[in-house]
Every structure is written in structure tokens, then in C-alpha cells.
Amino acid sequence: MQTNILIVGGGLSGLALADHLTRAGTDFLLVEAQDNLGGRILTKVLSGGKFDLGPAWFWPGQPRMAALARRFDIPVFPQHSTGDQMYQDQSGAVQRARGYASMQGSYRLAGGMGALIDALAGSMQAGHILTQARLETIRHSPGKITALLDHGGASYTVEARQIMLAIPPRVIEETVNFEPALDAAQSQSLMNIPTWMAGQAKILAVYDEPHWRNDGLSGDATSHRGPMVEIHDASPIEGGPYALFGFVGYPADVRVAQKDDMMEQALAQLTAIFGPKMAQPRDLILQDWATIPEIARTQDRTPVGYHPNYGLPSNLNSLAARGVQFCSTETARRFGGYLEGALEAAERAASTTAVLSMVTEAYPPTGT
């Protein structure tokens, strides 16, 4: 297959870049290794409600997210923060306290962040997105890229003018073969970029009634006992079902080895913090991002304890002359790691002169 731009990665950055190219009239093909789009965005339907198991928030001062929600007419609503907070110490003792909810002031999307993924994907013509297509090799030279992929077990080749890598840098370094090879410093630069939130796991509990709200609680809780160390209200914009989610504090290896025990402990924790009505959730599920190789690699299994200083290392910029560019959220200088950073990275890639000036006649339209 031949195309002008090959986008690798069907998360928010890849889809946003594809949207820019669609509106510019530039031919492209987007490939995604998994069988679903969204990357780290995952909105799941449980008991008739839609709940985010990946990122759930954006903030004031992040204009690209706000503009995209307006464009697709997706209602925005503030994170629920009305009511008292709860605190659990190492002994398991629980205290009720007043104060600001930790995510107070953040915004969410009606229908979850998956509504944004569906809207972007739905705005593109058929045939421009290919799932279950895993990039294996990039043969790169000025003006020509040959990408070798595994598509459902079969070999698949794409020729393009440029390739845009909208997947985590560590995934690129560990799973993609470059011909000619990257130099040692470039490979190390990719490995040095932590994949934001890749080592995290969420536990979500769904209920018919918002028992915590009925008791004057915001749903916010912190715990030094676990397994959940930070809990928030995850309910939809209005109506039910209602939910709480918690970030898991156990290491990735422990989460895998002791999953059943951990889920029992999580239910006991919810009951201890928010009361006996929490003992019978409609759903109780775990989303462990560290177990997904298309997102998390070995180094990512231990979550970073700080927000990294993201941005594309200078020694990777030279690859643009050979048609290779990087545009995951980790490459964004200002909002790296955030959803806004994914849009920032896509915007930067789309504004590259070599992309926007590219004539669509360079190759026939995608699919020929």
C-alpha cells in the first residue's frame, strides 16, 4: 500500500493528527496495533453507564481539549467535589474531614473520554484506519519510508513519504527495528522517556445509588492502607449508575500475582471508608495498564513519582529529515503527558512544513 503520511498509533495524538490531515486534504493511513482505538483512553460500558478506565480529566487552561469538545458538541461537566473527604491511615482507621477535593476544578466529558475518540474516528473516511496492525520495521531515507507491519499474523508493507510515530517512545525503542539503525544516543533518548501513567492501575466500583453523596461525601479519599491509595467519584454527568474509582498503590507484579485477594481488599476498603452500603457493587473491575505491552514496557511497570519534564530530545529531531517524526503526548513540551499534550504533539506534527506542503499526487490515494 502507498500513502503520503503513515501514522502509527490510534490514541488521541494519532487520531488528532489524522484529523488535521483530513481537513488539510493530505492522504494518510493510520495503523493501530490493538484491535481498538484510543490507546490509553478507555471508556467502558458497565451496567448501562460509561466509565473512564484511563484518563478522565482535563483542566482550565488546556484550550485544545475544550475546543475539541465544543467542535463535536460533547458536553463538558466539572468533576464532582461537593461534600467531605475521607482519610484512612495505616491502621485502617478512617477520619472524615472538610476541604477541597483533590481534583476540584477539573473537567470531564459526558460519555467519557471515549466520546472524543469515537468523534475523531467517525469524522474520517473509511479505509484510512487499520487496526491489529503492528509496526515492526521502518526503512527510512529522505523522501521515502517503507514500513513493515504484522497485520493479524500476515506481513503488510506500506510505502509513505513520512511516518508519524504516535506511540510511546519506549514502545518504539523496544519493538521497532530501524534500517538504518538509530545511533546509541538516540535509542537511549527514547528509553529515557517515561510513558505517562503506563504503570498505573485503576479499580472501579459501580453502584445503583451514590451512597457517598447521600451521606454528604464527595467521593474523594486518600488511604495509607490500600490497595487503593487515592479514590474519586467517577459518576456520569447525570443519573446513574454511579461509581468510584481508585488508583492502586500495589506494585505491578503484586497486582498480577494477587489480583483476587487485592479485589477483595478493595471492596473491604470501600466499605470501611464509605460505609456498609458499599458492600454490593453492581460491577467491580480492575484496569491494569502495566499489563498492556503496546503501552507499558518493563521500565514503565514502576510508576514515576513526579511529572517528567517532557518534550522531544534534540537528538531525535534529525530523523525528521529522513521522514521520521515523533508525536505521542510525551513529546509535547508544554503539556507533555496530558491529553492536552497529545493534542499539542499532533498540532506540532501537522504544522510541519513538510507535511502541509506535501502534494497528494505524490502517491495515489490510500488503498490503491
Buried (B, 14 or more C-beta within 10 A) or exposed (E): BBBBBBBBBBBBBBBBBBBBBBEBEBBBBBBBBBEEBBBBBBBBEBBEBBBBBBBBBBBEEBEBBBEBBEEBEBEBEBBBBEBBBBBBEEEEEBEBEEEEBBBBEBBBBBBBBBBBBBBBBEBBEEEBBBBBBBBEBBBBEEEEBBBBBBBEEEEBEBBBBBBBBBBBBBBBBBBBEBEEEBEEEBBEBBBEBBBBBBBBBBBBBBBEEBBBBEEEBBBBBBBEBBBBBBBBBBBBEEEBBBBBBBBBBBBBEBBBEBBEEBBEBBBBBBBBBBBEBBEEBBBBBBBBBBBBEBBBBEBBBEBBEEEBEBBBBEEBEEBBEBBBBBBBBBBBEEBBBBBBBBBBBBBBBBEBEBBEEBEBEBBEBBEE
